[in-house]
Structures are given as C-alpha cells and as structure tokens.
Amino acid sequence: MTPRVAVLRQQSFEAQPSISVERAVLVTQFYQENYGKYSTPLLRALNFKNLCRKKTIYIDPNELIVGERGPYPKAVSTFPELTCHSVEDLNILNSREMTRYLVSAEAIETYKKEIIPYWQGRSMRDRVFSQVPPEWTAAYAAGMFTEFMEQRAPGHTALDGNIYKKGMLDFKEQIARSLTGLDYLNDPEAPDKAEELKAMEISCDAAIIFAERHADLALKMAASEAEPQRKAELERIAATCRRVPAHAPRDFWEALQMYWFVHLGTITELNGWDAMSPGHLDQHLYPFYQKDLADGALDRESAKELIACFWIKVNNQPAPPKIGVTAQESGTYNDFTNINLGGLTRDGADGVNEVSYIMLEVIDELHLLQPQANVQISHKTPDRFLKKACRVIRKGYGYPSVFNTDEVIMEQMRTGKTIEDARQGGCSGCIETGSFGKEAFVLTGYLNVPKILELALNDGIDPLTGKQIGPQTGDPSKFRSFGELYTAFDRQLQYIADLKIRVNNYIERMYAAYSPAPFLSVVIRDCIANGRDYYNAGPRYNTNYIQCCGIGTVTDSLSAIKKHVFDENEISMKQLLAGLHNNFEGQQALRLRLVNKTPFYGNDDDYADSIMQRVYETLFKAIDGKPNTKGSSYHLNMLSTTCHIYFGKKLGASANGRLATMPISDGTSPSHGADRKGPTAVIKSLGKMDQIKSGGTLLNQRFLPGVLEGDEGIENLAHLIRAYFKLNGHHIQFNIVDSQTLRNAQAAPDEYRDLLVRVAGYSDYFVDLDRNHQEEIIARTEHESF
Amino acid sequence: MIGKTMSVDAVVAEITKDTVFYDESCGGVTISGGEPLMQPSFLIALLEACGELDLHRTVDTSGYADTQALLKTATCTELFLYDLKHMDPEKHYRFTGVSNEKILTNLKHLSRQGAEIVIRFPVIPGFNSDAENIDQTGAFVSSLPGISRVNLLPYHCAAVAKYKNLGLNFKTADIQQPSREYLESIARRLKNYHLEVKIGG
C-alpha cells in the first residue's frame, strides 16, 4: 500500500455515513419549477442534468480518481422522488444501533419545511402503496414476501466493455441515428421513443458537464498548489476529466475514471438497489494495462495504486438509507458493487490476467467493506489464480466469494442468451446471474417459503395474527398422506407467488411510466436502438427474479413431518401442530426427537435431499416462465441476504424443531446446525439441486482459520471448490471464524453444530470438544488474528 | 454396543458418495480402526471392491495382526500407514498389553514384499521419545527395504472429553503435549538415518 492509499483508506474507513440533503433539495426545487412542463423522460433527464450542474463537487488532496455522489465522502444522498423519509424515519436513522446514518438538525428541518411537504403523496412509494390490493398488503404484513421496489428503483446493473470503446459523444451520435430512424407513420410508439431518446441525449450532456466541473476544480486547485508533484497530478486529473466520459478512454487512468463517472451518473440519477457494478473490470482494464506498460506510461505498482484509489471511491458510497422491512431484508451499508475477476472472455478463453492478480492484492491489502469482489472459476481457470484467491479467503474477510463460471453461463443459455453474451455475463449484487451491459435483471423480492408451509399447516391462516392470508387448503390433521400435505403447500405457494407477481408487474409499469432512467439506458445495450428505457424493455434481455428463502428450513420441516407423522406414525399431526403452536413449550422431548431423529438437508442423505429437490422443482414451476411486463419472464433465485432473519421473526415454530422467531436457513445453505457430516456432505447435498434452472444459489461455509493453515489448507480449499463446481454448484463462500463466534458457540452449542475446528493434525467439531480444548483453540485463534 | 453392523456393499456405497472429492484431489480411501486387520476377510473384500472402482487404497494398521492376513492385504492395498510405538518389547508390552515382536516381524515381511509403507510414530513424552528409542527406531526403519518415510504424530488429549462422557478414566491425561521445538528435535535425530520425516500426517 502506498502512503497515499494508506491515507485515503484510513479516511474512508473512519468516515461516518451521514445524510446529505443536497440532492433532495435540488430535486425538489427542480420538480417544483418544472413538473408538468415536459414528458416524464425529459423531466428525469433535465433533473439529472440539473444535479450534475449544481451539486457540490469534491476532490480530496490525495486522490487520483475523482467524484463523489454526495458533497463529500460517505455523505449519502436521498431520493425523495422514490421514498420521502419522514421526520420519524430520519430520527430513527440518526439513532438506531445498526447501520446508523448521522442526520443533522438542519437536515431534519429542511426535510420538514421543503422536502416532505412537496413529496408527500407524490413519491413512488406513496403511489405504489396507495394502489396495491388489500390481500397483497395482508400477505406483505404477514412476512410472506418483501418488495424490492418499495423504496428503491429497480436496479441491479453491471456493465460490459462498451464504455471503454465509446464516449458520451459517440453515444449521442447513436442516439441521433436512432431518432432519425423513427417511423412515425407505422410505429405507434415513435413519439414516446423520441422523448426517451431526447432524454438519453440530455443525460449524455449531463455526464460531460459533471466531468468538466471536476476538470475546472482540479485546475483551480493546481494553480494554488505549491508542491510540484501534486500540481502535476491535479493537471493530469483535469486532463482526464476533459477526456472522459465525453470520449472513449485511451489509457488505464482514463479507463478507471470513465467507469467511475458512469457509475456516479447512474447512482445520482436514481437509487437503483445493488448500485452498479463494472462487471469484468480486470478484463476491461487489461488492454489499457498492456498498452501503458509497453509505452512505459505505467508500471505494475502505479496501476495498483490507481486501482486502490478506485476501490476507495466505491467504499465512499454507502447505500442510501433503508427503512422498515427493506432495512431488515438488506440491513447493510453495502451498496453491492460486486466486481468479477477471472471467468472467461467473450470468445471462451480464460479471462484471468495480470490485472486480476493485482486486484486480489488490492482487496487483500485494503480489506474494506466495499466493493465486494468475487472470483469466477471456470474449467479453464488456472489453479494458481484459484489458490491466490483462497489465500485471501483464508484471511477471513468473507471475500472473494467464488463462482462457477461454467454454471453461470449455462444458466444464461437456458434462458435464451447467446453464448457470447452469457460469457460476458457474470454475477452482481450478491449471487445473481445476468448478462452484463445487456440485461435488466431485476430482483423483485424475497419469498418466505417456510412461511408458505406454515400456511398449509394452518388452512391458510397466519397463526401469528390469526388472519386468513392464503386459500383454505384443508384442516391438516385430516390429511391422510404426506402427498395431501404437499398439495396444500403447493396450492399456497401458487397463490402467494401469483399475488407477488401480479403486484410486481403493476409496480414495474409504474416505474416505466413515472421514473425512467435515461442515463442508465445510454450504457445498457439496445436501449438506444430500441428507443426504450431500461425500465421499459429497452435492454436486450429483461429478467425478473423472485428470491426464495429458507429451502433448508422448509426441507427439514417437511422431512420431519414425512418421517414422524406419515412414515412412522409415531407423532400425530395434532400433537405436532400443538407443539408448533405452543413453540414446544413443555414439549422438549418432542422437539428433541424432531431435531435429533430427522434426516436433514446438508448431510448427503437422500431422504432429506429428495424432499429438497421436490420443493425446488415446485418453486421452479410456480415462478419460472411467468410473464413480466417486458416481453420476458420471471425466474427462480435462491438468495436471502439478511432476509432470513426477518422472515424468521415472522414465523412460528417449525417442524424441524426451530423455535418461533429464530432465523430460517440462509440462501441454499443447510439449516443452522443441521449439517453434521462436514463440508463434503453439504456440497454433495447441494449438488443434487438442479441449480442451472435458477439465476443463482448461495452457499455459506464456515471454517476456523486453522483448517486452512499452510499450503495443504489452501490445496484442500481449492479441491473443495473444484469438487463443488464439478457438481454444478453456482457459488460458495467462506467464513473463517473469529473468537467472538466461538464464544457464542460455547453459549449456544446447538446452533454451532457444524463448526469445524482444527485440533491438532486433524479437525473436529468445536462443540464436541471439552471446555479446556475450546479455550485452547480460542487462545490460538486470537493469536492468529494479529 | 456402539456402531452398527454393515455389509461390504453398504460401506462401498458410503465410500462412493465421495467419488467427486477423490477425483478432484487425487485422494482415496483410508481404512483405519480400531484395527482393520482384526476383520481380515471383511477388510480384503472391501479393498477388492474399492480396487474394482479404481480407488486408491490405504490401510492404517498397528501391525499387530496375523502375518498371512497382512501379506494378503498387501496384494490389494496401495499404501500402508504402519504404527511403530516402541522398539523395546517389554516397554511395549507394559504400555499396550502386547509385545512388539509380531509387529516388527510383520513389518519386515511387508517391506520385503515390496509394499509402500509410511511409518507413523506417535510422539508420547515419557514413553517413547527418549534418544535411545528414537535411535533404535531410526536404525530399524532404515534397515528395511523401500521404507523411507516417517510421520511424527504429536500426542494430544482430545479424547479426554469423550472418555469423561462415557464415564471412563483417561489414564494418560497428565501427559504434556509435545512442543513444536521438541518434535523438531526428534525429527532431526531421525533424519540422521536418511529418513524423510514429517511432523503430523
């Protein structure tokens, strides 16, 4: 780490996220003056231009890559046109324990006087909630599902290599051609397309203005800079900002700054969740790296410094504040910029290059919250790269996460993408598959699958509130077979999934009509050619995902009911239901039997795993292929982020012995503590899921640092990953646990059944060791954390 | 009784579940115990079945076994992990309940038959880690044809909790676990006999 990077990193690390009302004020003033004068796309584009022209700009005395969304690092903009925070919301943000944002008294005053009076009833959130049907509201309140567009715009975008070959002026030429080609005689949408294209044109100008202002500021700073080296740097920054994004970048520095201006543009225009990602950044930068090295304009160390400066810029942008259910489903400052390293190139060659290795070094040295990075491992990826990634994983940051490129490509081929577009795709946000730069792959919300089983066990009634949420599928104590129960579950699922999709389609049209994103549309392929917005079927591909949570919990619960109630007739349905309703109070024997005598998912046991396969197939049938409003369709995704905790709070006790309000299983991981046969058995179970039919699965694995010690530990980890990918696993990530977790494990051993520890020349389960051994391992681990 | 009765087919079915991991890591099956040679016909049937599946086969043995059975096992085993606890017959008897004579003879036979063998030496302070025994072990192993690898297994007390849970007294709980330096000094001494020594295994 160079001294410059060390300073920037420390500043970024220490800065407290705070709310800046600047954007809210500018947008409100703009809407007050201009609403009604223009078409919606033009209004949005002019609003964006107004922001680019007026927002405070900032250049830190040390930085090389410039530009912030807020007026200074970690000052977070708000988006009242999407969600207008109330005074109460702002007070909560300022005082809550988790993911707090500092909000000044003046900011609250401004909101009270200027922002709230204008946006109340006009924000997208207010519009959406005033229109949804009561049955949706009831299901939403019961925690059956969440809604991504409730306070954020549809987002989830990653870019391809286009912006490194074309500048905004080139895009403007394309837009002009598309405008000229409009057929007003035969295309009834031509006038709408014209408005959208004009909006895109204005957005290109806006981005150029934003960069020019940085160039001016840099020159001004250079003029008064006494130190010659910094003076030269500032002049270089100015020259770079004059060049990009107006024109295509010519060198490494310009390429990074190009991406950063585009990134800032998209997250200033709107608050699309999962901000924005550069996609295969190593592949995009590599030609510039090679050229600069050959020219002698750059060496490896200075390239690394520029990358580190870029990394810190991403860390300076915490996610805009979330409230309510959205804060619970995704409770983090992380805005989910996720950079893909490695993978394959467009023509199918190995995508790993020297920049990929440099980036691994940068994430290791900086270890900041953002951006996330993942490694894309294909059958062509060299072991050297995988092992270098494993060495970073071993540090215990939880990243890079690891993806199976071959699988990610097959998932996209299944849904009809070309092989080239699929190879240029990858994973963004957390684990979501998409074709970068060519697709709107919109997450619509999480689905509480164990809660759907709970409805089936209660004739459609939510036992927590007593309200009828789903259809009446019969008194479960009268079910004569497991098949009858399963049919009830399937019917509840169909109903809830359809309810979710119906309202999603409605919200989708609301965004297309009221909140287009013309700047984002410029950089996503085919929007210009189609004359359509990113939110209105402009991109080449348009996918909607519903993320199904808790496959571990629901599988284990069904497995328990099948085995104990129907196969072995040793627990009656009435007995079981009574246990669930009472949260197993006074029925500890029943609970222990369910916990200890049931085959659970994650142990390579076909009894449980075949139930998982059946549930997965049922979810697939309920969701996959259902039409969205963009001529494309919904697909299955198996992500939970932090939603498994929220969904758990909304769920009574479950038949796998889980107590009421406890978290449900995360992603596609086994239930907490259910996997007792080690990581290879987990991987075998996951390998039975037909993951190609999803848009992503998520597997968390937890190890103690000692397990991965030495070259052998790295070899073993790499083998485990390769073996999982051979079984068509989509993704795996590792927690290398700390002492605090081990302390928690001592306090609640049942929840940490699966925690492997390295004892001596072998591994054992932590909770199976005696106290002294545990203490010894805790002491060792603490040494290792320095 | 702890455990359960399983057929060869059932064990093979369990083993083949992990084929993907053997393939990926060039791994294979290690049959340990207890003492697998206590059940020689089952062991050989299992090894032959694994051979049909092209799995790499390792047998982890104390060497206290019927010689004929051991030599027959060698025809269907790629690698032996062979324990040598002590070179002195009397001390061996006192601590394990049997003399080491058969163990040493078996090892000679096995090595002459050309089996690939890694010696495993459990380092138990106060029992077998004195200079004299190390030297005798080194001299003996290096005299055998084709054996050059020794793994030092540091003594540990991991079983204390398990014994306690079973209501049993763990007799060697007071033995100290050997330090890294101590293990390295033993490794150095053994290397004098032209052996490849690894700590752990």
Boltz contact constraints between the chains, C-beta under 6 A:
constraints:
  - contact:
      token1: [A, 604]
      token2: [B, 17]
      max_distance: 6.0
  - contact:
      token1: [A, 680]
      token2: [B, 18]
      max_distance: 6.0
  - contact:
      token1: [A, 680]
      token2: [B, 21]
      max_distance: 6.0
  - contact:
      token1: [A, 719]
      token2: [B, 24]
      max_distance: 6.0
  - contact:
      token1: [A, 719]
      token2: [B, 25]
      max_distance: 6.0
  - contact:
      token1: [A, 722]
      token2: [B, 24]
      max_distance: 6.0
  - contact:
      token1: [A, 723]
      token2: [B, 20]
      max_distance: 6.0
  - contact:
      token1: [A, 723]
      token2: [B, 21]
      max_distance: 6.0
  - contact:
      token1: [A, 723]
      token2: [B, 24]
      max_distance: 6.0
  - contact:
      token1: [A, 726]
      token2: [B, 20]
      max_distance: 6.0
  - contact:
      token1: [A, 759]
      token2: [B, 158]
      max_distance: 6.0
  - contact:
      token1: [A, 760]
      token2: [B, 156]
      max_distance: 6.0
  - contact:
      token1: [A, 761]
      token2: [B, 200]
      max_distance: 6.0
  - contact:
      token1: [A, 770]
      token2: [B, 160]
      max_distance: 6.0
  - contact:
      token1: [A, 770]
      token2: [B, 161]
      max_distance: 6.0
